[in-house]
């Protein structure tokens, strides 16, 4: 007897282990049918169920009980059952509801992408592009928060926060002490430290990597460059505190920032220490491996041509092709 259960998502059937959530079952299939997730993080226990961007429609509960679920459910919190059928991008109801969720997330989020260091690698930007409305129906003033100082390495910009709780779970689970959390309730809820305490433990920088928006950014990289002008390179070092496996972000020969490596879903593979992140920004500190694989759909990949692939508009224009070739030769190769 098989110990797997079958679930069908957007017409594609996959066998998964009992207890697997719909979201992780979709990730085993991959592609466009994977629901977006702003708060769920597979490396963090207890995450998920807060942003509701991963909602799906369960059109068939199981083989034993084929009745559909009466409401849309959060795929990151709903476990699969044998024979379950799920609709994600094939359901107009899901697409409409997800647009409403994105509209809610953007009600108080400032439209300051041109000056935000997260621009170009922001999950909320992607959601807004894919599901956002052309204009908001919200007529009231956006909520704002006073800026607070949480240390010399991390910049907290609470106006951009969507209260996904990722940074709180990260501090709870990979550090010895947590000095920040959710204060107040309702519309006044905010991420803050207790009595303005600085966040300074050895792994505090990981809250930057897990933040899906620009609420927590790296002060040492702040306003230095745009990510699409940099070149990410995988590297490692013999670190006594963490795995030492990182991504170096180069501009020319300078390392502008160091981050943990992330998978195709933007989740950190292995958390890194603050020494690797903030103190080791010389090429001599690292063993260079290879260029980081970047999705062709990401804006970060715009300056990372391995071969000359002229756009259709210049395929018949010899002058533009020559200009493209010259620009390609200017890029730094690793």
VEXBAMAR-153249 format. One line per field, with one value per residue (C-alpha): residue number from 1; residue in three letters; x, y, z. Coordinates in Angstrom, 3 decimals, padded with zeros to 6 digits. Layout:
BEGIN
i: (NUM | ...)
aa: (ALA | ...)
u: (X | ...)
v: (Y | ...)
w: (Z | ...)
***
This chain:
BEGIN
i: (1 | 2 | 3 | 4 | 5 | 6 | 7 | 8 | 9 | 10 | 11 | 12 | 13 | 14 | 15 | 16 | 17 | 18 | 19 | 20 | 21 | 22 | 23 | 24 | 25 | 26 | 27 | 28 | 29 | 30 | 31 | 32 | 33 | 34 | 35 | 36 | 37 | 38 | 39 | 40 | 41 | 42 | 43 | 44 | 45 | 46 | 47 | 48 | 49 | 50 | 51 | 52 | 53 | 54 | 55 | 56 | 57 | 58 | 59 | 60 | 61 | 62 | 63 | 64 | 65 | 66 | 67 | 68 | 69 | 70 | 71 | 72 | 73 | 74 | 75 | 76 | 77 | 78 | 79 | 80 | 81 | 82 | 83 | 84 | 85 | 86 | 87 | 88 | 89 | 90 | 91 | 92 | 93 | 94 | 95 | 96 | 97 | 98 | 99 | 100 | 101 | 102 | 103 | 104 | 105 | 106 | 107 | 108 | 109 | 110 | 111 | 112 | 113 | 114 | 115 | 116 | 117 | 118 | 119 | 120 | 121 | 122 | 123 | 124 | 125 | 126 | 127 | 128 | 129 | 130 | 131 | 132 | 133 | 134 | 135 | 136 | 137 | 138 | 139 | 140 | 141 | 142 | 143 | 144 | 145 | 146 | 147 | 148 | 149 | 150 | 151 | 152 | 153 | 154 | 155 | 156 | 157 | 158 | 159 | 160 | 161 | 162 | 163 | 164 | 165 | 166 | 167 | 168 | 169 | 170 | 171 | 172 | 173 | 174 | 175 | 176 | 177 | 178 | 179 | 180 | 181 | 182 | 183 | 184 | 185 | 186 | 187 | 188 | 189 | 190 | 191 | 192 | 193 | 194 | 195 | 196 | 197 | 198 | 199 | 200 | 201 | 202 | 203 | 204 | 205 | 206 | 207 | 208 | 209 | 210 | 211 | 212 | 213 | 214 | 215 | 216 | 217 | 218 | 219 | 220 | 221 | 222 | 223 | 224 | 225 | 226 | 227 | 228 | 229 | 230 | 231 | 232 | 233 | 234 | 235 | 236 | 237 | 238 | 239 | 240 | 241 | 242 | 243 | 244 | 245 | 246 | 247 | 248 | 249 | 250 | 251 | 252 | 253 | 254 | 255 | 256 | 257 | 258 | 259 | 260 | 261 | 262 | 263 | 264 | 265 | 266 | 267 | 268 | 269 | 270 | 271 | 272 | 273 | 274 | 275 | 276 | 277 | 278 | 279 | 280 | 281 | 282 | 283 | 284 | 285 | 286 | 287 | 288 | 289 | 290 | 291 | 292 | 293 | 294 | 295 | 296 | 297 | 298 | 299 | 300 | 301 | 302 | 303 | 304 | 305 | 306 | 307 | 308 | 309 | 310 | 311 | 312 | 313 | 314 | 315 | 316 | 317 | 318 | 319 | 320 | 321 | 322 | 323 | 324 | 325 | 326 | 327 | 328 | 329 | 330 | 331 | 332 | 333 | 334)
aa: (UNK | UNK | UNK | UNK | UNK | UNK | UNK | UNK | UNK | UNK | UNK | UNK | UNK | UNK | UNK | UNK | UNK | UNK | UNK | UNK | UNK | UNK | UNK | UNK | UNK | UNK | UNK | UNK | UNK | UNK | UNK | UNK | UNK | UNK | UNK | UNK | UNK | UNK | UNK | UNK | UNK | UNK | UNK | UNK | UNK | UNK | UNK | UNK | UNK | UNK | UNK | UNK | UNK | UNK | UNK | UNK | UNK | UNK | UNK | UNK | UNK | UNK | UNK | UNK | UNK | UNK | UNK | UNK | UNK | UNK | UNK | UNK | UNK | UNK | UNK | UNK | UNK | UNK | UNK | UNK | UNK | UNK | UNK | UNK | UNK | UNK | UNK | UNK | UNK | UNK | UNK | UNK | UNK | UNK | UNK | UNK | UNK | UNK | UNK | UNK | UNK | UNK | UNK | UNK | UNK | UNK | UNK | UNK | UNK | UNK | UNK | UNK | UNK | UNK | UNK | UNK | UNK | UNK | UNK | UNK | UNK | UNK | UNK | UNK | UNK | UNK | UNK | UNK | UNK | UNK | UNK | UNK | UNK | UNK | UNK | UNK | UNK | UNK | UNK | UNK | UNK | UNK | UNK | UNK | UNK | UNK | UNK | UNK | UNK | UNK | UNK | UNK | UNK | UNK | UNK | UNK | UNK | UNK | UNK | UNK | UNK | UNK | UNK | UNK | UNK | UNK | UNK | UNK | UNK | UNK | UNK | UNK | UNK | UNK | UNK | UNK | UNK | UNK | UNK | UNK | UNK | UNK | UNK | UNK | UNK | UNK | UNK | UNK | UNK | UNK | UNK | UNK | UNK | UNK | UNK | UNK | UNK | UNK | UNK | UNK | UNK | UNK | UNK | UNK | UNK | UNK | UNK | UNK | UNK | UNK | UNK | UNK | UNK | UNK | UNK | UNK | UNK | UNK | UNK | UNK | UNK | UNK | UNK | UNK | UNK | UNK | UNK | UNK | UNK | UNK | UNK | UNK | UNK | UNK | UNK | UNK | UNK | UNK | UNK | UNK | UNK | UNK | UNK | UNK | UNK | UNK | UNK | UNK | UNK | UNK | UNK | UNK | UNK | UNK | UNK | UNK | UNK | UNK | UNK | UNK | UNK | UNK | UNK | UNK | UNK | UNK | UNK | UNK | UNK | UNK | UNK | UNK | UNK | UNK | UNK | UNK | UNK | UNK | UNK | UNK | UNK | UNK | UNK | UNK | UNK | UNK | UNK | UNK | UNK | UNK | UNK | UNK | UNK | UNK | UNK | UNK | UNK | UNK | UNK | UNK | UNK | UNK | UNK | UNK | UNK | UNK | UNK | UNK | UNK | UNK | UNK | UNK | UNK | UNK | UNK | UNK | UNK | UNK | UNK | UNK | UNK | UNK | UNK | UNK | UNK | UNK | UNK | UNK | UNK | UNK | UNK | UNK | UNK | UNK)
u: (000.000 | 001.389 | 002.184 | 001.705 | -001.417 | -002.476 | -003.456 | -004.355 | -003.465 | -004.642 | -005.084 | -001.623 | -001.504 | 001.369 | 002.015 | 003.230 | 003.819 | 000.879 | 000.852 | 002.256 | 000.600 | -000.991 | 001.693 | 004.560 | 002.761 | 002.535 | 006.243 | 006.985 | 005.258 | 006.821 | 006.126 | 003.338 | 000.913 | 002.923 | 000.948 | 002.837 | 003.811 | 004.716 | 004.716 | 005.333 | 008.977 | 009.810 | 012.879 | 010.862 | 008.497 | 005.088 | 005.316 | 002.424 | -001.268 | -000.911 | -000.719 | -003.322 | -001.629 | -001.369 | -005.136 | -006.491 | -009.812 | -010.328 | -012.908 | -012.777 | -011.920 | -010.844 | -011.894 | -013.788 | -015.467 | -015.581 | -017.420 | -015.568 | -014.388 | -016.891 | -014.295 | -010.901 | -008.114 | -004.519 | -002.448 | 000.476 | -001.714 | -003.974 | -002.699 | -003.526 | -005.821 | -005.892 | -007.850 | -007.978 | -008.392 | -007.159 | -007.514 | -004.989 | -004.370 | -007.243 | -009.795 | -011.061 | -012.334 | -008.808 | -007.304 | -009.917 | -009.492 | -005.713 | -005.987 | -008.036 | -005.364 | -002.666 | -004.807 | -005.057 | -001.275 | -000.713 | -003.193 | -000.545 | 002.597 | 004.365 | 004.999 | 008.690 | 010.144 | 012.527 | 014.359 | 013.872 | 016.897 | 014.622 | 013.537 | 014.326 | 014.126 | 010.866 | 008.097 | 005.475 | 006.606 | 006.111 | 002.680 | 001.651 | 002.665 | 000.913 | -002.243 | -002.415 | -005.143 | -004.450 | -005.586 | -006.600 | -010.098 | -008.682 | -009.352 | -007.822 | -004.280 | -001.720 | -000.540 | 002.948 | 005.379 | 008.198 | 011.620 | 013.513 | 017.148 | 017.710 | 021.472 | 024.240 | 023.745 | 019.993 | 017.604 | 013.983 | 011.437 | 008.147 | 006.012 | 006.890 | 006.213 | 003.371 | 003.552 | 004.545 | 006.305 | 009.252 | 011.862 | 010.285 | 010.347 | 013.940 | 015.113 | 013.192 | 014.580 | 018.190 | 019.370 | 019.911 | 017.750 | 015.087 | 014.717 | 012.125 | 008.569 | 005.036 | 003.872 | 000.294 | -002.756 | -004.823 | -003.898 | -001.329 | 000.651 | 004.320 | 007.654 | 009.781 | 012.361 | 011.637 | 012.632 | 014.678 | 017.073 | 019.615 | 019.451 | 023.048 | 023.256 | 025.529 | 022.761 | 020.650 | 021.444 | 019.296 | 016.164 | 017.234 | 017.262 | 013.877 | 012.029 | 009.914 | 009.689 | 011.939 | 011.101 | 014.451 | 017.460 | 021.251 | 022.655 | 026.082 | 024.532 | 021.908 | 021.758 | 025.051 | 023.699 | 020.814 | 020.783 | 020.349 | 023.687 | 025.506 | 026.733 | 025.953 | 028.670 | 028.485 | 031.419 | 032.401 | 034.885 | 035.896 | 033.723 | 033.606 | 030.162 | 028.074 | 028.299 | 030.175 | 028.227 | 027.135 | 026.373 | 028.733 | 027.227 | 029.905 | 030.061 | 033.262 | 035.863 | 034.133 | 031.921 | 028.975 | 027.100 | 027.025 | 023.827 | 022.843 | 022.180 | 018.536 | 016.554 | 014.165 | 011.425 | 013.586 | 014.127 | 017.495 | 019.207 | 021.488 | 021.524 | 024.847 | 026.509 | 027.053 | 030.811 | 030.365 | 027.615 | 029.070 | 032.802 | 034.063 | 033.732 | 037.004 | 037.473 | 040.546 | 038.287 | 036.419 | 036.832 | 034.955 | 032.780 | 030.661 | 028.093 | 024.799 | 022.004 | 019.419 | 016.001 | 015.635 | 012.422 | 014.224 | 015.339 | 018.637 | 019.418 | 019.266 | 023.041 | 024.149 | 024.255 | 026.472 | 026.011 | 024.789 | 021.041 | 019.828 | 016.229 | 013.888 | 013.966 | 017.708 | 018.074 | 018.015 | 020.012 | 023.761 | 024.629 | 022.635 | 024.058 | 027.581 | 026.682 | 025.293 | 028.511 | 030.620 | 028.521 | 028.768 | 032.556 | 032.548 | 030.971 | 033.147 | 033.391 | 033.971)
v: (000.000 | 003.373 | 005.825 | 008.739 | 010.774 | 012.104 | 015.731 | 017.469 | 021.146 | 022.989 | 019.657 | 018.305 | 015.322 | 014.746 | 012.254 | 013.743 | 012.613 | 012.824 | 016.133 | 018.116 | 021.481 | 022.465 | 025.112 | 022.646 | 020.144 | 022.862 | 023.572 | 019.957 | 020.521 | 023.952 | 026.589 | 029.142 | 027.053 | 027.665 | 030.198 | 033.304 | 033.525 | 036.661 | 035.307 | 031.544 | 030.463 | 026.781 | 027.222 | 028.863 | 026.901 | 028.483 | 030.796 | 031.250 | 032.028 | 035.782 | 037.457 | 035.344 | 035.824 | 032.038 | 031.423 | 028.682 | 026.998 | 023.373 | 022.095 | 018.527 | 017.740 | 014.117 | 010.768 | 009.937 | 013.349 | 014.961 | 018.063 | 021.327 | 023.526 | 026.369 | 029.149 | 029.869 | 028.548 | 029.501 | 026.893 | 027.273 | 026.138 | 023.542 | 019.977 | 017.779 | 014.758 | 011.792 | 012.705 | 016.427 | 018.763 | 022.349 | 025.340 | 028.166 | 030.106 | 028.266 | 029.820 | 033.360 | 033.479 | 032.971 | 035.569 | 038.140 | 037.414 | 037.574 | 040.975 | 042.098 | 040.829 | 042.718 | 045.854 | 045.493 | 045.049 | 048.191 | 050.334 | 051.547 | 050.583 | 053.720 | 053.963 | 054.760 | 051.978 | 054.452 | 055.073 | 051.676 | 049.360 | 046.341 | 047.466 | 044.820 | 041.927 | 042.782 | 040.169 | 042.873 | 044.552 | 041.269 | 040.753 | 044.303 | 043.858 | 040.509 | 041.060 | 044.736 | 047.126 | 050.228 | 052.464 | 052.091 | 052.579 | 053.667 | 057.347 | 057.805 | 058.798 | 056.021 | 055.068 | 056.272 | 055.455 | 057.342 | 056.036 | 054.224 | 053.172 | 049.432 | 049.431 | 050.366 | 047.451 | 047.176 | 049.904 | 049.500 | 051.300 | 050.387 | 052.234 | 049.512 | 046.560 | 044.132 | 042.300 | 038.934 | 037.980 | 036.403 | 038.494 | 037.662 | 033.915 | 034.186 | 035.918 | 033.413 | 030.323 | 031.050 | 033.522 | 033.230 | 036.213 | 038.207 | 041.889 | 042.829 | 041.770 | 042.968 | 045.813 | 047.158 | 045.784 | 046.245 | 049.143 | 050.315 | 047.045 | 047.507 | 045.730 | 047.348 | 046.684 | 046.806 | 050.209 | 051.042 | 048.114 | 047.570 | 044.312 | 043.098 | 039.289 | 037.211 | 036.234 | 039.397 | 040.225 | 037.334 | 039.382 | 041.426 | 038.373 | 037.027 | 040.363 | 040.225 | 044.027 | 046.998 | 047.214 | 045.776 | 046.703 | 046.586 | 049.926 | 049.073 | 048.730 | 051.449 | 053.825 | 052.504 | 050.918 | 049.169 | 045.384 | 045.235 | 047.045 | 044.479 | 040.966 | 038.193 | 035.567 | 032.441 | 032.136 | 030.475 | 030.737 | 028.625 | 030.248 | 028.857 | 030.315 | 029.473 | 027.541 | 030.396 | 029.901 | 033.272 | 035.399 | 038.325 | 041.292 | 042.947 | 046.312 | 046.143 | 044.764 | 045.968 | 043.792 | 046.029 | 043.550 | 039.949 | 037.921 | 034.346 | 032.149 | 031.789 | 029.135 | 029.648 | 030.736 | 033.447 | 031.542 | 031.402 | 028.032 | 028.410 | 031.335 | 033.178 | 035.087 | 038.834 | 038.454 | 036.990 | 039.459 | 042.761 | 042.332 | 040.273 | 042.474 | 041.784 | 039.224 | 037.930 | 036.870 | 034.389 | 031.429 | 032.335 | 029.561 | 030.711 | 033.343 | 033.014 | 031.561 | 034.296 | 033.732 | 035.248 | 036.907 | 038.829 | 042.400 | 041.415 | 039.307 | 042.356 | 042.917 | 039.301 | 038.232 | 035.177 | 035.303 | 037.986 | 037.567 | 040.585 | 041.608 | 041.287 | 045.057 | 044.993 | 041.647 | 043.329 | 046.415 | 045.907 | 049.179 | 048.300 | 044.781 | 046.199 | 048.550 | 045.572 | 043.643 | 046.545 | 046.839 | 043.094 | 043.256 | 045.973 | 043.719 | 042.128 | 038.358 | 036.028)
w: (000.000 | -001.034 | 001.742 | -000.653 | -001.307 | -004.699 | -005.195 | -008.443 | -008.813 | -011.922 | -013.679 | -012.795 | -010.434 | -008.032 | -005.237 | -001.962 | 001.595 | 004.035 | 005.899 | 002.953 | 002.448 | -000.842 | -001.345 | -000.964 | -003.192 | -005.855 | -005.401 | -006.212 | -009.547 | -010.059 | -012.665 | -012.735 | -010.694 | -007.503 | -005.407 | -004.291 | -000.628 | 001.303 | 004.861 | 004.532 | 004.824 | 004.691 | 006.938 | 009.753 | 012.003 | 012.466 | 009.470 | 007.069 | 007.298 | 007.701 | 004.287 | 002.425 | -000.959 | -001.404 | -001.305 | -003.576 | -004.304 | -003.225 | -005.691 | -004.318 | -000.726 | -001.138 | -002.546 | 000.659 | 000.853 | -002.610 | -001.431 | -002.214 | 000.607 | 001.083 | 001.039 | -000.435 | 001.789 | 002.504 | 000.660 | 003.087 | 005.999 | 004.344 | 004.130 | 001.157 | 001.278 | -001.073 | -004.195 | -003.450 | -006.424 | -006.219 | -008.515 | -008.484 | -011.700 | -013.399 | -011.032 | -011.813 | -008.224 | -006.874 | -009.202 | -008.190 | -004.472 | -004.741 | -006.403 | -003.417 | -001.029 | -002.937 | -002.832 | 000.950 | 001.268 | -000.787 | 001.167 | 003.595 | 001.703 | 000.393 | -003.336 | -002.880 | -005.044 | -006.800 | -003.497 | -001.856 | -001.642 | -002.051 | -005.536 | -008.119 | -005.653 | -003.885 | -003.721 | -003.292 | -006.510 | -008.355 | -006.793 | -007.568 | -011.201 | -011.590 | -009.509 | -008.571 | -009.649 | -011.686 | -008.852 | -005.220 | -003.857 | -000.514 | 000.180 | 003.624 | 004.524 | 004.731 | 008.185 | 009.096 | 011.885 | 013.516 | 012.559 | 015.288 | 015.531 | 015.966 | 015.431 | 013.028 | 010.600 | 009.990 | 008.838 | 009.936 | 007.764 | 009.410 | 006.836 | 004.319 | 006.646 | 005.808 | 009.168 | 007.731 | 011.021 | 009.172 | 010.994 | 014.360 | 013.663 | 012.410 | 015.583 | 017.710 | 016.033 | 015.062 | 017.712 | 021.444 | 022.294 | 020.498 | 021.293 | 018.690 | 017.947 | 017.181 | 019.379 | 019.672 | 017.883 | 014.748 | 012.477 | 015.035 | 015.001 | 014.235 | 014.299 | 016.987 | 019.669 | 023.357 | 024.772 | 021.640 | 022.130 | 019.355 | 017.385 | 017.656 | 017.964 | 015.703 | 013.266 | 013.333 | 009.704 | 008.515 | 009.190 | 006.150 | 003.884 | 005.010 | 004.719 | 001.524 | 001.220 | 002.024 | 005.718 | 006.843 | 004.737 | 004.994 | 006.181 | 004.753 | 001.253 | 001.616 | -001.384 | -002.791 | -005.950 | -007.647 | -007.646 | -011.425 | -011.840 | -009.693 | -010.430 | -007.903 | -007.412 | -005.234 | -002.834 | 000.434 | 003.279 | 006.259 | 008.915 | 012.469 | 013.130 | 010.043 | 006.781 | 005.117 | 001.866 | 000.524 | -002.505 | -003.168 | -005.033 | -007.165 | -008.917 | -010.921 | -008.512 | -005.342 | -003.138 | -002.264 | -000.076 | 001.082 | 001.425 | 002.145 | -000.856 | -001.822 | -003.668 | -006.582 | -004.174 | -002.629 | 000.605 | 002.348 | 001.941 | 004.977 | 007.406 | 007.703 | 010.535 | 010.767 | 010.354 | 006.877 | 006.001 | 007.225 | 007.859 | 004.908 | 001.837 | 000.075 | -002.674 | -000.814 | 002.058 | -000.151 | -002.429 | -005.607 | -007.063 | -010.020 | -011.059 | -009.228 | -011.332 | -011.876 | -013.418 | -016.888 | -015.702 | -012.942 | -013.504 | -011.842 | -014.917 | -017.212 | -017.111 | -017.086 | -020.707 | -021.198 | -024.963 | -027.306 | -027.781 | -029.748 | -029.288 | -032.295 | -032.818 | -033.629 | -035.349 | -038.778 | -037.779 | -038.166 | -036.399 | -033.293 | -033.286 | -033.280 | -030.407 | -028.473 | -029.047 | -027.762 | -024.593 | -024.011 | -024.132 | -021.454 | -018.858 | -016.208 | -016.513 | -013.559)
***
